[in-house]
Amino acid sequence: MKLIFATGNPHKMKEVQAMLGDVFAIQSLKDMGYHQDIPEPHPTLEENALEKARVIYQEYGVDCFSEDTGLEIDTLDGEPGVRTARYAGEEKSAIANMDKVLLNLKDKRNRAAQFRTVVALIIEGKEYTFEGIARGQICTEKSGTEGFGYDPIFQPQGYSITFAEMDKATKNEISHRGKAIRKLVAFLQNYQSKKIEDTTK
């Protein structure tokens, strides 16, 4: 099965392809020759994920999926949320974003947070969504060089290291995106099986 992953983020593309393995072949927006930023005008991750998938489905008419991820910090009333990538400005600077979070949490005792990913799939014109959540806390300083985004300041629940200090396999196993993508894969495998059954009846 071939799918378009509606993202321009090479880090996300690489991470998701590693999770999918050889079961599904995915193409990025760059592979399709699409170099525009897809607007994310909505107040929820679900709506923004669906928006991106709809834009690409309408443009190319092929099965596709997208995702939107937010870092939701309890004591900041869920910020940065849908503004996660642009928390410190439109330039999407990971360092500036992390610095803003650390500044806003200065002297805060409650540093509980979660990463939440919503994957939106459009297949044969029908829409589906899948959610993955990773609970944890925000550290007081950056640590680690792996991963991307806020990984150097997020310590997942049950671990004493950040996402940025983990090997890729461990992170993918417990991460928000990993959980959502596994739900996507399970759905697609079941979807394929049913189609095969229908053709043999």
C-alpha positions as CSV (number, residue, x, y, z in Angstrom):
1,M,0.0,0.0,0.0
2,K,1.3,3.4,-1.0
3,L,0.4,6.5,1.0
4,I,1.4,10.2,1.1
5,F,2.5,11.5,4.5
6,A,1.4,15.1,4.4
7,T,4.4,16.6,6.1
8,G,7.3,18.8,5.1
9,N,9.3,17.9,8.2
10,P,12.1,15.5,7.3
11,H,12.6,14.4,11.0
12,K,8.9,13.3,11.2
13,M,9.2,11.6,7.8
14,K,12.2,9.6,8.9
15,E,10.7,8.7,12.3
16,V,7.4,7.5,10.8
17,Q,9.0,5.5,8.0
18,A,11.1,3.7,10.7
19,M,7.9,2.8,12.5
20,L,6.1,1.6,9.4
21,G,9.0,-0.6,8.3
22,D,8.5,-2.3,4.9
23,V,4.8,-2.8,5.3
24,F,3.8,0.5,3.8
25,A,5.6,2.7,1.3
26,I,5.1,6.4,2.1
27,Q,6.0,9.5,0.1
28,S,6.5,12.9,1.6
29,L,5.2,16.2,0.2
30,K,8.7,16.9,-1.1
31,D,8.6,13.6,-3.0
32,M,5.3,14.7,-4.6
33,G,6.8,18.1,-5.6
34,Y,4.6,19.9,-3.0
35,H,6.7,22.6,-1.3
36,Q,4.1,24.8,0.3
37,D,3.3,25.1,4.0
38,I,-0.2,23.8,4.6
39,P,-2.2,26.2,6.8
40,E,-3.0,25.1,10.3
41,P,-5.8,27.6,11.2
42,H,-7.8,25.6,13.6
43,P,-7.9,25.6,17.4
44,T,-7.5,21.8,17.8
45,L,-4.9,19.2,16.8
46,E,-7.7,17.1,15.3
47,E,-8.9,19.8,13.0
48,N,-5.5,20.8,11.9
49,A,-4.5,17.2,11.1
50,L,-7.6,16.7,9.1
51,E,-7.1,20.0,7.3
52,K,-3.6,18.9,6.1
53,A,-4.9,15.5,4.9
54,R,-7.8,17.1,3.1
55,V,-5.6,19.6,1.3
56,I,-3.4,16.9,-0.1
57,Y,-6.3,14.5,-0.9
58,Q,-8.0,17.2,-2.9
59,E,-4.7,18.1,-4.6
60,Y,-3.7,14.6,-5.7
61,G,-6.7,12.4,-5.2
62,V,-4.7,9.7,-3.5
63,D,-4.8,8.1,0.0
64,C,-2.9,10.1,2.5
65,F,-2.4,10.8,6.2
66,S,-1.1,13.7,8.2
67,E,-0.4,14.4,11.9
68,D,-0.5,17.3,14.3
69,T,1.4,17.1,17.6
70,G,1.1,19.4,20.6
71,L,3.0,19.7,23.8
72,E,0.4,20.4,26.5
73,I,1.8,21.6,29.8
74,D,-0.6,21.4,32.8
75,T,0.3,24.5,34.6
76,L,0.3,26.6,31.4
77,D,-3.3,25.6,30.7
78,G,-2.3,23.3,27.9
79,E,0.1,25.6,26.2
80,P,1.8,25.5,23.7
81,G,-0.8,23.1,22.3
82,V,-1.6,23.9,18.7
83,R,1.1,26.5,18.7
84,T,3.8,24.0,19.6
85,A,5.8,24.5,16.4
86,R,5.4,28.3,16.5
87,Y,5.4,28.9,20.2
88,A,8.3,31.5,20.1
89,G,7.5,32.8,16.6
90,E,6.8,31.9,13.0
91,E,10.4,30.8,12.3
92,K,9.7,27.5,14.1
93,S,12.9,27.6,16.1
94,A,13.2,24.5,18.4
95,I,15.7,26.3,20.6
96,A,13.6,29.4,20.9
97,N,10.5,27.3,21.6
98,M,12.3,25.4,24.4
99,D,13.7,28.5,25.9
100,K,10.3,30.1,26.1
101,V,8.8,27.0,27.8
102,L,11.7,26.9,30.3
103,L,11.2,30.6,31.0
104,N,7.5,30.3,31.5
105,L,8.0,27.4,33.9
106,K,10.7,29.1,35.9
107,D,10.0,28.6,39.6
108,K,7.0,26.4,38.8
109,R,6.8,23.3,41.0
110,N,4.2,21.5,38.8
111,R,6.1,20.6,35.5
112,A,3.7,17.9,34.4
113,A,3.0,17.7,30.7
114,Q,2.1,15.5,27.8
115,F,2.8,15.2,24.1
116,R,-0.3,14.4,22.1
117,T,-0.4,13.4,18.5
118,V,-3.4,13.1,16.3
119,V,-3.0,11.2,13.0
120,A,-5.7,11.9,10.3
121,L,-6.1,9.4,7.5
122,I,-8.1,9.8,4.3
123,I,-8.5,6.5,2.4
124,E,-10.9,6.0,-0.5
125,G,-12.5,9.3,0.5
126,K,-13.3,8.3,4.1
127,E,-11.7,10.1,7.1
128,Y,-10.3,8.5,10.3
129,T,-8.3,9.8,13.2
130,F,-6.0,8.1,15.7
131,E,-4.5,9.5,18.9
132,G,-1.4,8.9,20.9
133,I,-0.4,10.4,24.2
134,A,2.9,10.4,26.2
135,R,2.8,11.7,29.7
136,G,5.8,13.1,31.4
137,Q,7.4,16.3,32.7
138,I,9.4,19.3,31.6
139,C,13.0,19.3,32.8
140,T,14.7,22.4,34.1
141,E,17.3,22.3,31.3
142,K,18.0,20.8,27.9
143,S,19.6,17.4,27.9
144,G,20.5,15.1,24.9
145,T,21.1,15.4,21.2
146,E,18.8,12.9,19.6
147,G,15.3,13.5,18.4
148,F,14.0,17.0,17.5
149,G,11.6,19.7,18.7
150,Y,11.1,19.7,22.4
151,D,12.7,16.3,23.0
152,P,15.7,17.7,25.0
153,I,13.4,19.0,27.7
154,F,10.7,16.3,27.9
155,Q,11.2,13.4,30.3
156,P,8.6,10.7,29.7
157,Q,6.8,9.1,32.7
158,G,8.7,6.1,34.1
159,Y,12.1,7.2,32.7
160,S,15.0,9.3,34.2
161,I,16.2,10.6,30.8
162,T,14.7,12.8,28.1
163,F,13.4,11.8,24.7
164,A,16.6,13.3,23.3
165,E,18.8,11.0,25.4
166,M,16.9,7.8,24.2
167,D,17.8,5.6,21.3
168,K,15.3,5.8,18.4
169,A,13.8,2.4,19.0
170,T,13.0,3.1,22.7
171,K,11.5,6.5,21.9
172,N,9.3,5.1,19.1
173,E,8.0,2.4,21.4
174,I,6.7,4.8,24.1
175,S,6.2,8.1,22.2
176,H,3.0,9.8,21.4
177,R,3.7,9.6,17.7
178,G,4.6,6.0,18.0
179,K,1.4,5.1,19.7
180,A,-0.7,6.9,17.1
181,I,1.2,5.4,14.2
182,R,0.8,1.9,15.5
183,K,-3.0,2.5,15.7
184,L,-2.8,3.7,12.1
185,V,-0.8,0.6,11.0
186,A,-3.3,-1.8,12.8
187,F,-6.2,-0.1,11.0
188,L,-4.5,-0.2,7.6
189,Q,-3.6,-3.9,8.0
190,N,-7.2,-4.7,8.9
191,Y,-8.4,-2.6,6.1
192,Q,-6.2,-4.4,3.6
193,S,-7.3,-7.8,4.9
194,K,-10.9,-7.0,4.5
195,K,-10.4,-5.8,0.9
196,I,-8.6,-9.0,0.1
197,E,-11.4,-11.0,1.6
198,D,-14.0,-9.1,-0.4
199,T,-12.2,-9.8,-3.6
200,T,-12.0,-13.5,-3.0
201,K,-15.7,-13.9,-2.1
